[in-house]
Amino acid sequence: MSARKRLRQASRKRHHNRQTKSAIRTSMRALLEMESPDEAQGALSDLYSMLDRAAARRVLHPNTAARKKARLARHVEQLSV
């Protein structure tokens, strides 16, 4: 495979990975600013899906995704108390 093709592929993957990580960070910030436990619970399930997908595609390390999910779940749990 030519080096040029590898550069093209790497560029496309880097762009897609950055978009994915950015979307996750934006959703996390939105969830952390929520005050309603019900609203936060709905957003949490969407965020779980995003994190699981990113981990499966190796955009994020699976342990990183698991750690983020645990911290977000703890935050949502504290909202309902």
C-alpha positions in Angstrom: 0.0 0.0 0.0 1.4 3.4 -0.9 2.3 5.9 1.7 0.0 8.4 0.0 -3.0 6.1 0.5 -2.0 5.6 4.1 -1.9 9.3 4.6 -5.4 9.7 3.1 -6.8 6.9 5.3 -5.2 8.3 8.4 -6.5 11.7 7.7 -10.1 10.4 7.2 -9.9 8.3 10.4 -8.4 11.2 12.4 -11.2 13.5 11.3 -13.9 10.9 12.1 -12.3 10.1 15.5 -12.1 13.8 16.4 -15.8 14.3 15.5 -16.8 11.3 17.6 -14.8 12.4 20.7 -16.1 16.0 20.4 -19.7 14.7 20.2 -19.1 12.6 23.4 -17.5 15.6 25.2 -20.4 17.9 24.2 -23.0 15.3 25.4 -21.1 14.8 28.7 -21.1 18.6 29.4 -24.8 18.8 28.6 -25.5 15.9 31.0 -23.4 17.4 33.8 -25.3 20.7 33.5 -28.7 19.0 33.8 -30.7 19.4 37.0 -33.6 17.1 36.3 -32.9 13.5 37.2 -35.4 12.2 34.6 -33.9 14.3 31.8 -30.4 13.2 32.9 -31.4 9.6 32.9 -32.6 9.8 29.3 -29.4 11.6 28.2 -27.3 9.0 30.1 -28.7 6.1 28.1 -27.8 8.0 24.8 -24.4 8.7 26.1 -23.9 5.1 27.1 -24.6 4.1 23.5 -22.1 6.7 22.2 -19.4 5.5 24.6 -20.0 1.8 23.8 -19.9 2.5 20.1 -16.7 4.5 20.4 -15.0 1.8 22.5 -16.1 -1.0 20.1 -14.6 1.0 17.2 -11.5 1.7 19.3 -11.9 5.5 19.1 -11.7 5.3 22.9 -10.0 2.6 24.9 -12.7 0.3 26.4 -11.5 1.0 30.0 -11.8 4.7 29.3 -15.3 4.3 28.1 -16.2 2.2 31.2 -14.6 4.8 33.6 -16.6 7.6 32.0 -19.8 5.6 32.2 -19.3 4.9 35.9 -18.6 8.5 36.7 -21.6 9.7 34.8 -23.8 7.1 36.4 -22.6 8.3 39.8 -23.4 11.9 38.9 -26.9 11.0 37.8 -27.5 9.0 40.9 -26.5 12.0 43.0 -29.1 14.1 41.2 -31.9 11.9 42.3 -30.9 11.9 46.0 
